[in-house]
């Protein structure tokens, strides 16, 4: 049996203790990759605690049905991968208005560091896409950071279209905090 098919898929709220595993590991991942760009490495304990609390609460209501969802893949009741989506309402790519078609924005895509390269990220994407389509979204949108080449590879392999010039960003300095946006039509 493949590791993906033996997993339980569960919707949870962002403040569910199971989601805490995802959020804590994501925070560490982002901190390790981007601390120098975000100024996180110089925060004192109180500032860091505030930053973590804000990170954990961002989107609390946005990832709830009917407009959103947070999905975890569980192995033996323990989260090993997950992700969320919410309704995209922000302008994109210099536009002055929100997307003209119902668009789900994927967020918090995560795979436990011990479970990477097992197809779990792709399984999370497929589940989020399926649920978004069921809720009437015609398109999904996401961004990843310049220091996450594994994520870029995952999205390209899952037939996402980059909304940036891959050749231009390949030669750009990795110190720029420029997001890498992608879209996929469902």
GUMARVEX-297521 format. One record per residue: residue in three letters; x, y, z negated of N, C-alpha, C in turn. Coordinates in steps of 0.05 Angstrom, whole numbers, plus 5000, padded with zeros to 4 digits. Atoms other than C-alpha are relative to their C-alpha. Example, Ala and Ser with C-alpha at 12.3 -4.5 7.8 and 13.67 -1.06 7.14 Angstrom:
REM GUMARVEX-297521
Ala501849765000524649104844501850245000Ser498449765001527349794857498550224986
//
This chain:
REM GUMARVEX-297521
Unk501749775000500050005000501850255000Unk498449754999502850695018499650164975Unk500349845024504051184962497750205002Unk502149814996498951664992497349884995Unk502750125003493051184995499449904972Unk500550105028493950954923499550224980Unk500349785018492851644895497150084997Unk502749885005486651954864500150295008Unk500349724992484352614894498050134981Unk501849875020481353094843500050305003Unk500249715001478753804845500150084971Unk499849905027480554204783499950315002Unk499849715002480254924760503050074995Unk497349915004486655324758500949994971Unk499350005029486355344682499849724988Unk500050285010485654584676502949924992Unk497350095007491554274639501549845022Unk498750144978492853824699501250195020Unk498949814982493854434742502450144989Unk497649885012498954684692502549875009Unk497750144990503754154716500950125027Unk499549884974503254434787501150284997Unk499249725004503855154764502750034987Unk497449995013509655034718502349935019Unk497850084982513754674770500250195023Unk499849804979511955174824501550254990Unk498749765011514155744779503149954999Unk497250065001520855404767501350005028Unk499050014973521655274841500450285012Unk499849734990520155994859502250164986Unk498049865016524556254803502849925010Unk497450094992530355824825500850105028Unk499449924973529756024898500150315004Unk500449714995527856764891500650184977Unk499649845024529957014822501750255006Unk498349764993535357474851498550215016Unk501549814984530457784899497750134985Unk502349915015524757854849500850144974Unk499149885025529058094791499149844975Unk501050175022526457514748502349914982Unk497850115016533357294725500950194978Unk499249815021534257934683497850054980Unk502249965018527657884646500649894973Unk499850115027527657804571497849804996Unk501950225005523557244539497150115001Unk502749895000517357694529499150075029Unk500749934972517557964601499549745016Unk500350254985518457264628497449864993Unk502650125009512557004587497750145014Unk502149854986508257564616499849935029Unk499950074972510557404686498849735006Unk501050274998509056664677496950004997Unk502949995005502056824649498650125024Unk501249884976500557274709500049805023Unk499850204978502956734757497949794996Unk501950225006498556214723497150095004Unk502749904999492356664724499250115028Unk500649884974492956934795498249825016Unk501850154983486956704835498149824984Unk501650185016483356374776497249965011Unk502750024990476456534803499849955030Unk500150024970478356534877500249725010Unk499650284991480055794879497749824991Unk502350155009473055584857498049975024Unk502150024980467455314902498050234996Unk500150114973464055524945502250105019Unk498049894982469655954974502749884998Unk497350115004475655574948499949734986Unk499750265014478254944915502949974993Unk497350085008484454694879499949694998Unk500050294998486053974895502749894990Unk497650145010490953514859499949715010Unk499750294995493552834880501249894974Unk499150115026494352414817500949715004Unk499050275001498451784807499949924970Unk500350085028496351434743499150224982Unk501049775015492852064721501950244998Unk498049795001499052494730500250145027Unk499849864975499353044783502749965014Unk497650044984504352894838500150195024Unk500249814978502053394891497450154998Unk502549855001496853924901500250255017Unk500249754985494654564933497250114997Unk502649865003488955064936499450165025Unk500749814980485155504983497950194989Unk501949795006481056134978499250145025Unk500949854977477256585025502150225006Unk498149794992482157035063498550255006Unk501449754996479857755059501950235007Unk498049794995486358145069500650035030Unk499149974972488458445136502549855005Unk497750164992493658055174501550145023Unk498349924977499458255220499450285010Unk500449724992498359005219497150075008Unk502849944994490858945230498850184978Unk501249825020486359445194497749874986Unk502350135012481058935175500649714994Unk499850285007480058245147499749835025Unk500450174977480057645193497150005010Unk502749994989474057645240498649735000Unk501250275002472956895233500349914971Unk499650115027471856525167502749864998Unk497250105002479056395145500549924971Unk499150095026481455985086503050054998Unk497249965005488156185057501049784981Unk498850215016492255605032502150124981Unk498249905020496155734968500949764982Unk499150185021500155364915500449715009Unk499350274989502154774960502549904985Unk497950105017506554344917500149695000Unk499550295004509653644912502049984978Unk498150045023513053404848502749945012Unk497350024989520553434858500949715002Unk499350284998521152674846498449855021Unk501750144981515852514898500150125028Unk499849874974518152914958500849805021Unk499350164976519052615028498549745000Unk501750245000513352115017497450055014Unk502549934985507952455059497950134982Unk502149885018504452774999499350285008Unk500649734991505053485025498150005024Unk501850034977501853275090497249914992Unk502650095010496352915052498550234986Unk501349775013494953545011499050195022Unk500949834978494653965075497549895013Unk502350134987489853465107497550034983Unk502349985018485353465046498950294998Unk500849725001485254225041498650085026Unk501249944974483754285115497249885002Unk502650144999478053775110498050154983Unk501849865018474954135051499350285010Unk500549734989475754825083498149985023Unk501850044977472354575147497249944990Unk502650065011466654285105498650254990Unk501149755011465654975075499650215021Unk500649814978465055305143502350175010Unk497749854990472055575153500949905027Unk499150084973474355575226503050005002Unk497149964998481555745211501249994972Unk498549995025486755655156502550175006Unk497849824999492356145142501749954976Unk498250025023498456095097502550155005Unk497349894998505156405083501849834983Unk497950115017511556115057502350195001Unk497849815003518056445038502449935017Unk497650044984524656525074501949794989Unk498250205012528156045026498649734996Unk501450255002523355475037499949865027Unk499950124974525655135101498449735001Unk501550255001522454475079497050055006Unk502849934995515654815078499550085029Unk500249934971516755115147499949755016Unk500050254985518354425173497449844997Unk502550145005512154125141497850135016Unk502249864986507554655171500349965030Unk499650054971510654585240499249715008Unk500650284994510053825237497049954998Unk502950045003502653895216498550185020Unk501349854978501154305279499150284992Unk500549725006501054995247501550175019Unk498749824982502655575292501350224984Unk498649785014507956065266499050265011Unk500849734992505556785268502450194997Unk497549855001512757025269501849885021Unk498150104980518556935317502149834986Unk498150175013522356325292502950055007Unk497349944992528456515332501150254986Unk499249765013528657205301500649964970Unk499650045028527956965230502349804995Unk497850185003533056415241502750154998Unk497649845001538256955251499950224979Unk500349795020535657415196501349924974Unk498750055026538957475128497949874982Unk501850145017535756995078499350174975Unk500549835024535857565026497550175004Unk502449844996529857905058497649844990Unk502450135010523257745024497850035020Unk502149984980519357705088498649735002Unk501550254999513857185087499949885028Unk500250144975513156665142497149915002Unk502850074997505756655162499549795021Unk500950214981502356075197497049995001Unk502850054998495455915222499449745014Unk500950244986491555315245497050025003Unk502950004995484755275277498949724994Unk501250265008480254735249498049905020
//
